[in-house]
Amino acid sequence: MAFKFAFIFLSPDGDPEKYKAIVSTPSVEAYIVSAKNYEEAGKVAKKLVEEEGIEAFELCGGFGHKGVVKIVEAVEGRVPVGAIRFDNHPKLDCKSGDEIF
């Protein structure tokens, strides 16, 4: 059975129902999903664990430290959560998501 992980990225016009994809290989299924803020990302993460059996998350560089914590809390520590790190994300006017979301 393939390992399932999800990458959540932040975008002001993010819509997890509209902007998403699944990339599959024989051993890995990668779910790529957009969210417009931390709150929506938390809901998406919880839903992916409960409905799709996601086993781990990787979060985009727009998630600051507080954003990562929100996802860990949303999934209640049931799966590992990792993050790409930008203290000042180039697409977010060189700010952390913690300043914006």
DSSP file (Angstrom, degrees, kcal/mol; ACC not computed):
  #  RESIDUE AA STRUCTURE BP1 BP2  ACC     N-H-->O    O-->H-N    N-H-->O    O-->H-N    TCO  KAPPA ALPHA  PHI   PSI    X-CA   Y-CA   Z-CA
    1    1 A M              0   0    0      0, 0.0     2,-0.1     0, 0.0    26,-0.0   0.000 360.0 360.0 360.0 139.9    0.0    0.0    0.0
    2    2 A A        -     0   0    0      1,-0.1     2,-0.4    26,-0.1    26,-0.3  -0.380 360.0-114.7 -71.9 144.3    1.3    3.5   -0.9
    3    3 A F  E     -a   28   0A   0     24,-2.7    26,-3.0    -2,-0.1     2,-0.5  -0.659  32.2-147.1 -75.1 130.0    2.4    5.9    1.8
    4    4 A K  E     +a   29   0A   0     -2,-0.4    51,-3.2    49,-0.3    52,-0.6  -0.895  26.4 160.9-107.6 122.9    0.1    8.9    1.8
    5    5 A F  E     -ab  30  56A   0     24,-2.3    26,-2.7    -2,-0.5     2,-0.4  -0.937  23.2-142.9-133.2 162.2    1.3   12.4    2.7
    6    6 A A  E     -ab  31  57A   0     50,-2.1    52,-2.6    -2,-0.3     2,-0.5  -0.972   3.5-156.3-128.5 141.4    0.0   15.9    2.0
    7    7 A F  E     -ab  32  58A   0     24,-3.3    26,-2.6    -2,-0.4     2,-0.5  -0.973  15.3-164.0-110.6 120.1    1.6   19.2    1.2
    8    8 A I  E     -ab  33  59A   0     50,-1.6    52,-2.2    -2,-0.5     2,-0.4  -0.918   6.2-170.9-107.0 128.0   -0.5   22.2    2.2
    9    9 A F  E     -a   34   0A   0     24,-2.5    26,-1.7    -2,-0.5     2,-0.4  -0.911  17.3-128.4-118.6 149.4    0.4   25.5    0.7
   10   10 A L  E     +a   35   0A   0     -2,-0.4    26,-0.2    24,-0.2    52,-0.1  -0.757  32.1 160.4 -97.7 138.2   -1.0   29.0    1.6
   11   11 A S    >   -     0   0    0     24,-2.2     3,-2.8    -2,-0.4    81,-0.0  -0.949  44.4-127.4-153.6 134.1   -2.4   31.4   -0.9
   12   12 A P  T 3  S+     0   0    0      0, 0.0    24,-0.1     0, 0.0    -1,-0.1   0.798 116.9  40.2 -54.5 -28.3   -4.8   34.4   -0.3
   13   13 A D  T 3  S+     0   0    0     22,-0.1    23,-0.1    -3,-0.0    21,-0.1   0.100  88.9 144.5-105.5  21.3   -7.1   32.9   -3.0
   14   14 A G    <   +     0   0    0     -3,-2.8    22,-0.3    21,-0.2    -4,-0.0  -0.276  23.7 178.9 -61.1 143.9   -6.6   29.3   -1.9
   15   15 A D    >>  -     0   0    0     20,-0.2     4,-3.4     4,-0.1     3,-0.9  -0.845  18.3-157.2-148.1 105.8   -9.6   27.0   -2.1
   16   16 A P  T 34 S+     0   0    0      0, 0.0    19,-0.1     0, 0.0    18,-0.1   0.705  94.8  50.8 -63.6 -19.8   -9.0   23.4   -1.0
   17   17 A E  T 34 S+     0   0    0      1,-0.1     3,-0.2    16,-0.1    16,-0.0   0.775 121.7  31.6 -83.9 -27.2  -11.9   22.2   -3.0
   18   18 A K  T <4 S+     0   0    0     -3,-0.9     2,-0.9     1,-0.2    -1,-0.1   0.849 117.4  49.8 -97.6 -42.3  -10.8   23.9   -6.2
   19   19 A Y  S  < S+     0   0    0     -4,-3.4    15,-1.9    15,-0.1     2,-0.3  -0.767  82.8 106.7-108.7  89.2   -7.0   24.0   -6.0
   20   20 A K  E     -C   33   0A   0     -2,-0.9     2,-0.3    13,-0.2    13,-0.2  -0.975  36.2-177.2-155.0 160.8   -5.8   20.5   -5.2
   21   21 A A  E     -C   32   0A   0     11,-2.2    11,-3.0    -2,-0.3     2,-0.4  -0.984  17.7-141.9-157.4 158.4   -4.1   17.5   -6.9
   22   22 A I  E     -C   31   0A   0     -2,-0.3     2,-0.5     9,-0.2     9,-0.2  -0.996  12.6-167.0-127.0 126.7   -2.9   14.0   -6.2
   23   23 A V  E     -C   30   0A   0      7,-2.8     7,-3.3    -2,-0.4     2,-0.4  -0.964  14.6-166.2-113.1 123.7    0.3   12.7   -7.6
   24   24 A S  E     +C   29   0A   0     -2,-0.5     5,-0.2     5,-0.2    -2,-0.0  -0.913  18.5 170.8-119.5 136.8    0.8    8.9   -7.3
   25   25 A T        -     0   0    0      3,-3.1   -23,-0.1    -2,-0.4     3,-0.1  -0.769  55.4 -93.6-120.1 173.8    3.7    6.6   -7.7
   26   26 A P  S    S+     0   0    0      0, 0.0     3,-0.1     0, 0.0    -2,-0.0   0.811 125.6  28.5 -59.3 -26.8    3.5    2.9   -6.8
   27   27 A S  S    S+     0   0    0      1,-0.2   -24,-2.7   -25,-0.1     2,-0.4   0.589 121.5  43.4-111.4 -11.7    4.9    3.7   -3.3
   28   28 A V  E     -a    3   0A   0    -26,-0.3    -3,-3.1    -3,-0.1     2,-0.5  -0.997  50.2-165.0-140.1 136.9    3.7    7.2   -2.6
   29   29 A E  E     -aC   4  24A   0    -26,-3.0   -24,-2.3    -2,-0.4     2,-0.6  -0.984  17.1-163.9-116.0 118.4    0.5    9.3   -2.9
   30   30 A A  E     -aC   5  23A   0     -7,-3.3    -7,-2.8    -2,-0.5     2,-0.5  -0.906   3.0-160.2-106.8 119.2    1.2   13.0   -2.6
   31   31 A Y  E     -aC   6  22A   0    -26,-2.7   -24,-3.3    -2,-0.6     2,-0.5  -0.869   4.9-165.2 -96.4 124.9   -1.8   15.2   -1.9
   32   32 A I  E     +aC   7  21A   0    -11,-3.0   -11,-2.2    -2,-0.5     2,-0.4  -0.961  16.4 172.6-113.9 121.6   -1.2   18.9   -2.8
   33   33 A V  E     -aC   8  20A   0    -26,-2.6   -24,-2.5    -2,-0.5     2,-0.2  -0.983  23.0-139.7-137.4 139.5   -3.8   21.2   -1.3
   34   34 A S  E     -a    9   0A   0    -15,-1.9     2,-0.3    -2,-0.4   -24,-0.2  -0.611  17.5-178.3 -92.8 156.9   -4.3   25.0   -1.1
   35   35 A A  E     -a   10   0A   0    -26,-1.7   -24,-2.2    -2,-0.2   -21,-0.2  -0.976  25.9-142.5-149.4 148.7   -5.6   26.9    1.9
   36   36 A K  S    S-     0   0    0     -2,-0.3     2,-0.3   -22,-0.3   -26,-0.1   0.669  79.9  -7.0 -89.1 -15.9   -6.2   30.6    2.3
   37   37 A N  S  > S-     0   0    0      1,-0.1     4,-2.3   -27,-0.0     5,-0.2  -0.956  80.4 -84.9-163.4 178.1   -5.2   30.9    6.0
   38   38 A Y  H  > S+     0   0    0     -2,-0.3     4,-2.4     1,-0.2     5,-0.2   0.899 120.9  54.9 -62.5 -42.0   -4.2   28.8    9.1
   39   39 A E  H  > S+     0   0    0      1,-0.2     4,-1.7    62,-0.2    -1,-0.2   0.938 111.5  43.3 -59.0 -48.5   -7.7   28.2   10.2
   40   40 A E  H  > S+     0   0    0      1,-0.2     4,-2.5     2,-0.2    -1,-0.2   0.900 111.4  55.4 -65.0 -39.7   -8.7   26.7    6.8
   41   41 A A  H  X S+     0   0    0     -4,-2.3     4,-2.8     1,-0.2    -1,-0.2   0.885 105.7  52.6 -60.3 -38.9   -5.5   24.7    6.7
   42   42 A G  H  X S+     0   0    0     -4,-2.4     4,-2.4     2,-0.2    -1,-0.2   0.911 109.9  47.6 -62.8 -42.6   -6.2   23.1   10.0
   43   43 A K  H  X S+     0   0    0     -4,-1.7     4,-2.3     2,-0.2    -2,-0.2   0.907 112.8  49.4 -64.1 -41.9   -9.7   22.0    8.8
   44   44 A V  H  X S+     0   0    0     -4,-2.5     4,-2.6     2,-0.2    -2,-0.2   0.934 110.7  50.0 -62.2 -46.8   -8.1   20.6    5.6
   45   45 A A  H  X S+     0   0    0     -4,-2.8     4,-2.1     1,-0.2    -2,-0.2   0.929 111.4  47.8 -60.0 -46.6   -5.5   18.7    7.6
   46   46 A K  H  X S+     0   0    0     -4,-2.4     4,-2.4     1,-0.2    -1,-0.2   0.924 112.9  48.7 -60.8 -44.3   -8.0   17.2    9.9
   47   47 A K  H  X>S+     0   0    0     -4,-2.3     4,-3.2     1,-0.2     5,-0.6   0.896 109.0  53.1 -63.2 -41.2  -10.2   16.1    7.1
   48   48 A L  I  X>S+     0   0    0     -4,-2.6     6,-1.6     2,-0.2     4,-1.5   0.888 111.4  45.9 -63.8 -38.9   -7.3   14.6    5.1
   49   49 A V  I  X5S+     0   0    0     -4,-2.1     4,-0.8     4,-0.2    -2,-0.2   0.950 119.7  39.8 -66.7 -48.1   -6.3   12.5    8.1
   50   50 A E  I  <5S+     0   0    0     -4,-2.4    -2,-0.2    -5,-0.2    -3,-0.2   0.870 129.4  26.2 -72.2 -38.2   -9.9   11.3    8.8
   51   51 A E  I  <5S+     0   0    0     -4,-3.2    -3,-0.2    -5,-0.2    -2,-0.2   0.752 131.5  30.4-101.2 -27.0  -11.1   10.8    5.3
   52   52 A E  I  <<S-     0   0    0     -4,-1.5    -3,-0.2    -5,-0.6    -2,-0.1   0.526  96.9-120.5-112.1  -8.1   -8.1   10.1    3.2
   53   53 A G     << -     0   0    0     -4,-0.8   -49,-0.3    -5,-0.6    -4,-0.2   0.820  38.9-173.5  73.1  30.8   -5.8    8.3    5.7
   54   54 A I        -     0   0    0     -6,-1.6   -49,-0.2     1,-0.1    -1,-0.2  -0.364  11.3-166.9 -60.7 135.9   -3.0   10.9    5.3
   55   55 A E        +     0   0    0    -51,-3.2     2,-0.3     1,-0.3   -50,-0.2   0.549  63.9   6.1-104.6 -12.0    0.1    9.7    7.3
   56   56 A A  E     -b    5   0A   0    -52,-0.6   -50,-2.1    23,-0.2     2,-0.4  -0.975  61.7-139.7-165.7 156.7    2.2   12.8    7.3
   57   57 A F  E     -bd   6  81A   0     23,-2.2    25,-2.7    -2,-0.3     2,-0.4  -0.946   5.1-166.8-124.5 146.8    2.2   16.5    6.4
   58   58 A E  E     -bd   7  82A   0    -52,-2.6   -50,-1.6    -2,-0.4     2,-0.3  -0.998  19.4-153.4-125.8 128.9    4.7   18.9    4.9
   59   59 A L  E     -bd   8  83A   0     23,-2.0    25,-2.7    -2,-0.4   -50,-0.2  -0.785  17.8-109.6-107.5 146.4    3.7   22.5    5.1
   60   60 A C    >   -     0   0    0    -52,-2.2     3,-1.8    -2,-0.3    26,-0.1  -0.135  36.5 -99.7 -67.8 167.5    4.8   25.3    2.8
   61   61 A G  T 3  S+     0   0    0      1,-0.3    25,-0.6    24,-0.1    36,-0.3   0.603 114.2  75.9 -65.6 -12.9    7.3   28.0    3.8
   62   62 A G  T 3  S+     0   0    0     34,-0.1    35,-0.7    23,-0.1     2,-0.6   0.697  74.2  93.0 -72.1 -18.5    4.4   30.4    4.4
   63   63 A F    <   -     0   0    0     -3,-1.8    23,-0.3    21,-0.2    -4,-0.1  -0.659  65.6-158.9 -77.0 120.0    3.6   28.6    7.7
   64   64 A G     >  -     0   0    0     -2,-0.6     4,-2.1    21,-0.1     5,-0.2  -0.171  41.4 -82.1 -80.8-173.8    5.4   30.3   10.5
   65   65 A H  H  > S+     0   0    0      1,-0.2     4,-1.9     2,-0.2     5,-0.1   0.916 132.8  49.3 -58.5 -44.7    6.0   28.6   13.8
   66   66 A K  H  > S+     0   0    0      1,-0.2     4,-2.0     2,-0.2    -1,-0.2   0.867 108.4  54.4 -64.4 -36.0    2.5   29.4   15.1
   67   67 A G  H  > S+     0   0    0      2,-0.2     4,-1.6     1,-0.2    -1,-0.2   0.896 106.4  50.7 -64.8 -40.8    1.0   28.0   11.9
   68   68 A V  H  X S+     0   0    0     -4,-2.1     4,-2.4     1,-0.2    -1,-0.2   0.923 109.2  51.7 -62.5 -43.4    2.8   24.7   12.2
   69   69 A V  H  X S+     0   0    0     -4,-1.9     4,-2.7     1,-0.2    -1,-0.2   0.897 105.2  56.2 -60.3 -40.6    1.5   24.4   15.8
   70   70 A K  H  X S+     0   0    0     -4,-2.0     4,-2.1     1,-0.2    -1,-0.2   0.876 109.2  46.2 -60.6 -37.3   -2.0   25.0   14.6
   71   71 A I  H  X S+     0   0    0     -4,-1.6     4,-2.2     2,-0.2    -2,-0.2   0.916 110.6  51.8 -72.8 -42.4   -1.7   22.1   12.2
   72   72 A V  H  <>S+     0   0    0     -4,-2.4     5,-2.0     1,-0.2     6,-0.2   0.928 113.5  45.8 -56.6 -44.7   -0.2   19.8   14.8
   73   73 A E  H ><5S+     0   0    0     -4,-2.7     3,-1.0     1,-0.2    -1,-0.2   0.892 108.8  55.8 -65.6 -39.5   -3.1   20.7   17.1
   74   74 A A  H 3<5S+     0   0    0     -4,-2.1    -1,-0.2     1,-0.3    -2,-0.2   0.872 113.0  40.6 -62.4 -37.1   -5.7   20.2   14.3
   75   75 A V  T ><5S-     0   0    0     -4,-2.2     3,-2.1    -5,-0.1    -1,-0.3   0.374 108.1-128.8 -93.5   5.4   -4.5   16.6   13.7
   76   76 A E  T < 5 -     0   0    0     -3,-1.0    -3,-0.2     1,-0.3    -4,-0.1   0.803  60.1 -67.3  54.6  34.8   -4.2   16.1   17.4
   77   77 A G  T 3 <S+     0   0    0     -5,-2.0    -1,-0.3    -6,-0.2    -4,-0.1   0.624 102.3 129.1  67.0  12.7   -0.6   14.8   17.1
   78   78 A R  S <  S+     0   0    0     -3,-2.1    -2,-0.1    -6,-0.2    -1,-0.1   0.772  72.7  24.6 -73.3 -25.6   -1.8   11.7   15.2
   79   79 A V  S    S-     0   0    0     -7,-0.1   -23,-0.2    -4,-0.1    -2,-0.1  -0.957  93.4 -92.6-137.0 155.2    0.6   12.1   12.3
   80   80 A P        -     0   0    0      0, 0.0   -23,-2.2     0, 0.0     2,-0.4  -0.366  34.1-157.5 -66.7 145.6    4.0   13.8   11.9
   81   81 A V  E     +d   57   0A   0    -25,-0.2     2,-0.3    -2,-0.1   -23,-0.2  -0.986  14.1 176.4-127.6 120.3    4.0   17.4   10.6
   82   82 A G  E     -d   58   0A   0    -25,-2.7   -23,-2.0    -2,-0.4     2,-0.4  -0.752  10.3-153.9-116.4 166.9    7.0   18.9    8.9
   83   83 A A  E     -d   59   0A   0     -2,-0.3     2,-0.4   -25,-0.2   -23,-0.2  -0.999  19.6-130.6-146.0 142.2    7.6   22.3    7.4
   84   84 A I        -     0   0    0    -25,-2.7     2,-0.5    -2,-0.4   -21,-0.2  -0.726  43.1-131.8 -78.6 139.8    9.7   24.0    4.8
   85   85 A R        +     0   0    0     -2,-0.4     2,-0.4   -23,-0.1   -24,-0.1  -0.876  41.3 153.7-114.1 126.5   11.1   27.1    6.5
   86   86 A F        -     0   0    0    -25,-0.6     3,-0.4    -2,-0.5    -2,-0.0  -0.960  21.6-165.2-131.8 120.1   11.2   30.7    5.3
   87   87 A D  S    S+     0   0    0     -2,-0.4     2,-0.4     1,-0.3    -1,-0.1   0.843  95.6  26.0 -71.2 -30.4   11.4   33.2    8.2
   88   88 A N  S    S-     0   0    0      8,-0.1    -1,-0.3    -3,-0.1     8,-0.2  -0.844  90.5-147.3-133.2  95.0   10.5   35.8    5.6
   89   89 A H  B > > -E   95   0B   0      6,-1.6     5,-1.6    -2,-0.4     3,-1.0  -0.422   6.8-142.2 -70.5 129.7    8.6   34.2    2.7
   90   90 A P  G > 5S+     0   0    0      0, 0.0     3,-0.6     0, 0.0    -1,-0.1   0.788 100.5  49.7 -63.8 -28.2    9.2   35.8   -0.7
   91   91 A K  G 3 5S+     0   0    0      1,-0.2    -2,-0.1     2,-0.1   -29,-0.0   0.606 104.7  59.7 -85.4 -12.0    5.6   35.5   -1.9
   92   92 A L  G X 5S-     0   0    0     -3,-1.0     3,-0.9     3,-0.2    -1,-0.2  -0.224 128.1 -89.2-108.7  41.7    4.2   37.0    1.3
   93   93 A D  T < 5S-     0   0    0     -3,-0.6    -2,-0.1     1,-0.2     3,-0.1   0.852  81.4 -62.1  54.5  37.8    6.0   40.4    1.0
   94   94 A C  T 3 <S+     0   0    0     -5,-1.6     2,-0.3     1,-0.2    -1,-0.2   0.857 109.5 123.0  57.1  39.9    8.9   38.9    2.9
   95   95 A K  B <   -E   89   0B   0     -3,-0.9    -6,-1.6    -6,-0.7     2,-0.2  -0.846  65.3-108.7-121.4 161.8    6.8   38.3    6.0
   96   96 A S    >>  -     0   0    0     -2,-0.3     3,-1.6    -8,-0.2     4,-0.8  -0.623  28.2-119.5 -81.8 149.0    6.1   35.2    8.1
   97   97 A G  H 3> S+     0   0    0    -35,-0.7     4,-3.3   -36,-0.3     3,-0.5   0.783 113.0  70.6 -57.3 -25.8    2.7   33.7    7.8
   98   98 A D  H 34 S+     0   0    0      1,-0.2    -1,-0.3     2,-0.2   -35,-0.1   0.814  98.2  48.6 -61.9 -29.3    2.5   34.3   11.6
   99   99 A E  H <4 S+     0   0    0     -3,-1.6    -1,-0.2     2,-0.1    -2,-0.2   0.747 122.2  33.3 -78.6 -24.0    2.3   38.1   10.8
  100  100 A I  H  <        0   0    0     -4,-0.8    -2,-0.2    -3,-0.5    -3,-0.1   0.859 360.0 360.0-101.2 -45.9   -0.4   37.6    8.2
  101  101 A F     <        0   0    0     -4,-3.3   -62,-0.2    -5,-0.1   -63,-0.2   0.429 360.0 360.0 -99.8 360.0   -2.7   34.8    9.3
